[in-house]
Amino acid sequence: MRHTVRRGVAALAAAGMLAGCAAEQSGGGGGTGGTGTAPGVTATTVKIGGVLTKTSASGYSTKDAELGAKARFERANAEGGVHGRTIDFLGAEDDGQDAAKGDAAAKKLVQKDQVFALVPVHAPNFGGAAFLEREGVPWFGWATGPQWCGTKTGFGYNGCLAPKPGAGSQTWWGRQLADLLGGSEGKSVYVQTSDSSGSKYGGTTISQSFTAAGFELAGVNSALPGAAPPPDWLPYVNKIMTSDDGGPPDVVVSVIAGTKFNVGLYSALKRAGYKGVLTDATSYDAAVLKDPASAQALEGVIAAPMFEPFESDAPEIARLRADVEKVAPGTTLTQHLAIGYWAADIFLDLLAKTGKELTREKFLATANGSYAYDNPGFGRIRYPKDHSEPNGCGALVKLEGGAFQVARGMKCFDNVPLK
């Protein structure tokens, strides 16, 4: 009897140790198997969650990226999933455009919710990058800041948009606009950013995009507060209107996050008599057309999305529209929605190429092992190269008569070393 009890206690202790090991495996790192021991992975599902800036003091919001990712994941699930696993999409956490909240959101998703990867991540001040890199957790989204670059786990759908000096820097925006204007010879450009780190860095890379295309740089101003639009735009407008040897530049590029900022800047410039080209990366947003004042301020503006425009007749865009309509009929398509959709699309392609035996280590080895994916919807992506430079692709859309029109379709250009 005594020996039986001892054997029973020993068996229970061994079972407890095995359970503890299993719990430890499933709770961190990359796990070891493809049938449930990897975090967020079972024989039939892969658990995914995201981090977005759904709310902010300035009104800037990327919440539509959640719907874009959901639409792409739903199509994948309807087609049987990837290697027999459907996507269990938890939706996205809100970081409130606060780095500390973004870090906490990433930790919650990984440590509590046990997600396999974060998709989409679309937050200008995302603070969870260091944690995800340390834990070996993949994350996909819009690489709007330097926290995306130089990692092994962060995958911008358009690469790294904040390359270090010497690394490749995009030229597509300047070259697309030069083609649209019939050439850049004798034309000047002025770049307005805010004082946020991402915006200022964008000012550096985008300035070079235009000079590489042959434009003369009239100036760069990064003094605009990033938290909220200024009460008086006149000081900024005066600098712009006299930046080209005392006169206005031919092109003004806004590297500012948020429609309110651009509406304020463009309205003030138009009141001052500016007749040149206004361009930015964020004004391609059908939601602004619902507000007459915003629509008027953005009339004639040339937006530069890093994906094929919704107005395109490309089959990939028709499929995107159909996918979104299926999960949310009547939804207005936005740039943030497209970013979530294409981030999810790249994740799914990588998931398929990794194979049925799924761990984070194997997934990341596939992603960082000469991964290449071309899709007319967003251009192309090459990893690991694009951990350190952008994919070099983009399109132009112009708002005319209250409607967006494709000015230049998606096209990719070679990068040049950042000076």
TORTI-677099 format. One record per residue (C-alpha): residue in one letter; y negated, z negated, x. Coordinates in steps of 0.2 Angstrom, whole numbers, padded with zeros to 4 digits, always signed. Layout:
AYZX ...
This chain:
M+0000+0000+0000 R-0012-0005+0014 H-0008+0012+0023 T-0011+0021+0007 V-0028+0013+0004 R-0033+0017+0022 R-0028+0035+0021 G-0038+0036+0005 V-0054+0028+0013 A-0052+0040+0028 A-0050+0055+0016 L-0066+0050+0006 A-0076+0047+0023 A-0070+0065+0029 A-0075+0072+0012 G-0092+0063+0013 M-0095+0070+0031 L-0091+0088+0025 A-0102+0086+0010 G-0116+0080+0021 C-0114+0095+0033 A-0113+0107+0018 A-0129+0100+0011 E-0138+0101+0028 Q-0133+0119+0030 S-0139+0124+0013 G-0155+0114+0015 G-0162+0122+0031 G-0162+0136+0044 G-0152+0152+0040 G-0135+0145+0033 T-0119+0153+0039 G-0111+0163+0025 G-0113+0176+0011 T-0106+0166-0003 G-0117+0152-0006 T-0119+0142+0010 A-0135+0152+0015 P-0151+0144+0007 G-0154+0152-0010 V-0139+0163-0009 T-0124+0163-0020 A-0110+0175-0023 T-0120+0183-0037 T-0139+0179-0034 V-0153+0178-0021 K-0166+0165-0025 I-0184+0171-0021 G-0202+0164-0024 G-0219+0168-0019 V-0236+0161-0014 L-0252+0169-0021 T-0271+0164-0023 K-0270+0164-0042 T-0286+0154-0043 S-0301+0151-0032 A-0319+0145-0032 S-0326+0163-0030 G-0315+0170-0044 Y-0304+0180-0032 S-0286+0181-0038 T-0271+0189-0033 K-0260+0183-0048 D-0255+0201-0053 A-0244+0202-0038 E-0232+0191-0046 L-0230+0204-0060 G-0228+0218-0048 A-0214+0209-0039 K-0206+0204-0055 A-0206+0223-0061 R-0197+0229-0045 F-0185+0215-0045 E-0180+0218-0063 R-0176+0236-0060 A-0165+0231-0045 N-0156+0218-0057 A-0154+0231-0071 E-0146+0243-0058 G-0133+0229-0053 G-0143+0220-0040 V-0140+0222-0021 H-0122+0221-0015 G-0118+0213-0031 R-0132+0200-0031 T-0146+0200-0043 I-0163+0192-0039 D-0167+0175-0046 F-0186+0176-0045 L-0194+0159-0048 G-0212+0167-0049 A-0226+0162-0037 E-0235+0146-0032 D-0254+0145-0032 D-0263+0140-0016 G-0281+0140-0023 Q-0286+0150-0008 D-0284+0133+0002 A-0273+0134+0018 A-0266+0116+0016 K-0261+0120-0002 G-0252+0136+0004 D-0243+0126+0017 A-0237+0114+0004 A-0232+0128-0008 A-0221+0136+0006 K-0213+0119+0010 K-0209+0116-0008 L-0201+0133-0011 V-0190+0131+0005 Q-0186+0113+0005 K-0185+0109-0014 D-0182+0125-0022 Q-0171+0132-0009 V-0177+0150-0009 F-0170+0162+0003 A-0186+0171+0006 L-0204+0171+0000 V-0209+0187-0009 P-0223+0190-0013 V-0236+0181-0001 H-0253+0187-0005 A-0266+0174+0000 P-0281+0177+0012 N-0280+0159+0018 F-0261+0157+0018 G-0257+0141+0028 G-0238+0142+0027 A-0235+0154+0041 A-0231+0142+0055 F-0219+0132+0044 L-0210+0148+0039 E-0209+0155+0057 R-0202+0138+0063 E-0189+0137+0049 G-0184+0156+0051 V-0188+0160+0033 P-0193+0178+0029 W-0209+0181+0020 F-0217+0198+0013 G-0234+0202+0006 W-0251+0209+0011 A-0255+0205+0029 T-0273+0201+0027 G-0275+0189+0041 P-0270+0185+0059 Q-0257+0173+0053 W-0245+0187+0049 C-0246+0195+0066 G-0235+0191+0081 T-0222+0183+0070 K-0203+0187+0068 T-0202+0182+0050 G-0218+0188+0042 F-0218+0206+0035 G-0234+0214+0029 Y-0230+0229+0018 N-0243+0238+0028 G-0239+0230+0045 C-0251+0218+0054 L-0269+0221+0049 A-0276+0209+0063 P-0269+0216+0079 K-0274+0208+0096 P-0284+0218+0108 G-0274+0232+0116 A-0262+0233+0101 G-0263+0248+0089 S-0277+0247+0077 Q-0279+0258+0061 T-0289+0274+0060 W-0284+0280+0043 W-0299+0273+0033 G-0312+0281+0044 R-0302+0298+0046 Q-0299+0299+0027 L-0317+0296+0023 A-0323+0309+0037 D-0311+0322+0029 L-0318+0318+0012 L-0336+0320+0018 G-0333+0336+0028 G-0334+0328+0045 S-0342+0312+0053 E-0353+0321+0066 G-0371+0313+0065 K-0366+0300+0052 S-0368+0282+0054 V-0358+0267+0047 Y-0363+0248+0044 V-0350+0235+0041 Q-0353+0220+0030 T-0341+0205+0031 S-0341+0187+0026 D-0339+0172+0038 S-0321+0169+0035 S-0309+0172+0049 G-0299+0186+0040 S-0315+0195+0035 K-0323+0194+0052 Y-0307+0201+0060 G-0306+0215+0048 G-0324+0219+0052 T-0318+0222+0070 T-0303+0233+0066 I-0312+0243+0052 S-0327+0246+0063 Q-0316+0254+0076 S-0307+0264+0062 F-0324+0273+0059 T-0329+0275+0077 A-0312+0282+0081 A-0316+0295+0067 G-0332+0300+0075 F-0345+0289+0065 E-0359+0280+0074 L-0359+0261+0071 A-0376+0256+0065 G-0371+0237+0064 V-0359+0223+0059 N-0365+0208+0049 S-0353+0193+0047 A-0366+0180+0042 L-0362+0181+0023 P-0354+0165+0016 G-0336+0167+0011 A-0335+0153-0002 A-0346+0161-0015 P-0359+0175-0017 P-0376+0171-0010 P-0390+0167-0023 D-0401+0180-0014 W-0394+0196-0007 L-0411+0202+0000 P-0409+0197+0018 Y-0392+0206+0019 V-0399+0221+0010 N-0414+0222+0022 K-0403+0222+0037 I-0392+0236+0030 M-0407+0247+0025 T-0415+0246+0042 S-0399+0247+0053 D-0399+0265+0058 D-0415+0266+0069 G-0425+0259+0055 G-0417+0268+0041 P-0401+0266+0030 P-0384+0271+0036 D-0374+0285+0029 V-0359+0273+0025 V-0358+0255+0020 V-0341+0247+0022 S-0338+0230+0013 V-0325+0219+0020 I-0327+0205+0007 A-0313+0197-0004 G-0318+0197-0022 T-0326+0209-0035 K-0341+0197-0038 F-0346+0199-0019 N-0345+0218-0020 V-0354+0219-0037 G-0368+0208-0030 L-0370+0218-0014 Y-0369+0235-0022 S-0381+0231-0036 A-0393+0224-0023 L-0392+0240-0012 K-0394+0252-0027 R-0409+0242-0032 A-0416+0244-0015 G-0414+0263-0016 Y-0398+0265-0006 K-0391+0283-0009 G-0377+0283+0004 V-0358+0280+0003 L-0351+0263-0002 T-0333+0259+0002 D-0322+0244+0002 A-0303+0239+0001 T-0303+0229-0015 S-0314+0238-0029 Y-0299+0249-0035 D-0296+0237-0050 A-0296+0243-0068 A-0300+0226-0074 V-0318+0228-0068 L-0321+0243-0080 K-0320+0230-0094 D-0336+0223-0088 P-0351+0235-0090 A-0361+0227-0077 S-0347+0228-0064 A-0343+0246-0069 Q-0361+0251-0066 A-0362+0242-0049 L-0346+0250-0043 E-0350+0268-0050 G-0348+0280-0036 V-0339+0267-0024 I-0325+0274-0014 A-0311+0261-0013 A-0297+0262+0001 P-0280+0256-0006 M-0266+0255+0006 F-0254+0263-0007 E-0253+0279-0017 P-0266+0277-0032 F-0259+0274-0049 E-0268+0291-0055 S-0256+0300-0043 D-0243+0312-0050 A-0230+0306-0036 P-0213+0302-0043 E-0214+0285-0035 I-0229+0280-0044 A-0222+0286-0061 R-0207+0274-0057 L-0219+0260-0053 R-0228+0263-0070 A-0212+0263-0079 D-0205+0248-0071 V-0221+0238-0075 E-0222+0244-0093 K-0204+0239-0096 V-0207+0220-0091 A-0225+0219-0098 P-0230+0233-0110 G-0248+0238-0110 T-0252+0229-0093 T-0267+0236-0084 L-0262+0241-0066 T-0271+0233-0052 Q-0271+0233-0033 H-0263+0216-0032 L-0249+0221-0044 A-0245+0236-0032 I-0245+0225-0017 G-0232+0213-0025 Y-0222+0228-0031 W-0221+0236-0014 A-0218+0220-0005 A-0203+0217-0016 D-0198+0235-0013 I-0197+0233+0006 F-0188+0217+0004 L-0175+0225-0007 D-0172+0239+0005 L-0170+0227+0019 L-0158+0217+0009 A-0147+0232+0006 K-0147+0237+0024 T-0142+0219+0029 G-0126+0220+0020 K-0115+0209+0009 E-0113+0195+0022 L-0131+0188+0020 T-0139+0175+0030 R-0157+0173+0036 E-0152+0176+0054 K-0143+0192+0049 F-0157+0198+0038 L-0170+0195+0052 A-0159+0203+0065 T-0159+0219+0053 A-0177+0218+0050 N-0182+0216+0068 G-0169+0228+0075 S-0178+0245+0074 Y-0180+0245+0055 A-0189+0260+0047 Y-0193+0264+0029 D-0203+0278+0022 N-0209+0278+0004 P-0223+0289-0002 G-0229+0275-0013 F-0235+0265+0002 G-0232+0276+0017 R-0221+0270+0030 I-0216+0254+0039 R-0208+0251+0056 Y-0202+0234+0062 P-0203+0226+0075 K-0218+0237+0080 D-0228+0233+0064 H-0227+0214+0068 S-0242+0218+0080 E-0251+0233+0072 P-0254+0241+0055 N-0243+0255+0047 G-0258+0267+0048 C-0258+0273+0030 G-0270+0273+0016 A-0278+0283+0002 L-0295+0284-0006 V-0300+0282-0024 K-0318+0285-0031 L-0325+0278-0047 E-0334+0292-0057 G-0339+0291-0075 G-0331+0275-0078 A-0314+0281-0072 F-0304+0281-0056 Q-0300+0297-0047 V-0289+0301-0032 A-0301+0306-0018 R-0288+0307-0005 G-0269+0305-0007 M-0259+0293+0004 K-0258+0299+0022 C-0253+0291+0038 F-0263+0292+0055 D-0259+0287+0072 N-0266+0270+0078 V-0277+0268+0093 P-0278+0253+0105 L-0289+0239+0098 K-0304+0237+0110 
